[in-house]
Amino acid sequence: MTNTDRGAVLVTGGAGYVGPPAVRALVESGRDVVVLDDFSTGHREHVRWGTLVEGDIADEALVSGTIRNHGITAILHFAAKALVGESVRDPDLYDRWNRGKTTTLAAVAAREGVRAIVFSSTCAVYGEPDVVPIDEDESKKPINPYGQSKVDCEAALFATGIPVAALRYFNAAGAEPEHGIGERHDPETHLIPLALRALRTGDPITILGTDYPTPDGTCVRDYIHVSDLAAAHVLALARLERGEGGGAWNLGTGTGSSVREILDAAGRVAGRPVPTVEGARRDGDPPVLVARPDRARRDLGWTCVHSDIERIVADAVAYERGLPA
């Protein structure tokens, strides 16, 4: 596909957390962008670039009309529910929202002649991996309904015959404080914003499990800055549009940090310790999830620029300081 063939890009869930930095990166690369979001979890103030269409990705008439009216040739698909604990409590919800709605979106995209899809997937598809760091050939055996729903979404998208890049994130983190973009989930379950809340309020954060088979007994994760994730989506889309083929790529740094290490980093940035208490493990949490990102580096030409833990935490702190009281 030549530059003159490139149409607009539809970004589903573009008012959420990772979607807005990707929209920004696309616009900065010269693309016309349409954001489709129902604001069930997204934020209107995050729609700072592109054209907004409000609605549900499972509304076939709306999606078809949007593709036709805006000359959409590619989709970045972020819209999903993404809370592990919630998925364990209500697996049917995750099947309906993630697999069900993605299957509908995929069918409409195929019918309307969309030529490329970049999908926001997750390392949760691997479950408890046999080998760490995890590469893309690791078997998919999710241990929670969220991970299973993403496996099913990937399958639905690949079944369309459209070139698809499934980007399997490890732990998205950080913020773009200069653009007012950061983590604002309800309920909040992610470690860094919970640590910052504990620092702000003085109410301790609960460490969910201290008896994992890891060096300090807490879960180890591979944290990646949202700006680096955004860059990967632009590169993946470019690959698909060059006709170089789709597939699955892990997005991570290749280095893990434990819960205690993240809390220590937050304390260093804030200048005081994060108040904590110890609690039981959360259902559905594997002990260690760390990426082997070699394939993304090779195939996409992608590298992490912003994902140093101190930078991630500092950007999250700056974002929170800029929020209204």
PEGIHU-V590844 format. One record per helix or strand. SS is the DSSP state (A for helix, B for strand). FROM is the first residue (numbers start at 0). TO is the last residue. If there is no record, write none. Layout:
BEGIN
{{SS;FROM;TO} {SS;FROM;TO}}
END
This chain:
BEGIN
{{A;2;4} {B;7;11} {A;17;27} {B;32;36} {A;43;45} {B;50;53} {A;59;69} {B;71;76} {A;83;88} {A;90;110} {B;115;121} {A;122;125} {B;133;133} {A;144;157} {B;162;168} {B;170;172} {B;175;175} {A;176;178} {B;180;180} {A;190;200} {B;204;207} {B;219;220} {B;222;224} {A;225;240} {B;246;250} {B;256;257} {A;258;269} {B;275;278} {B;287;288} {B;290;290} {A;293;299} {A;308;320}}
END
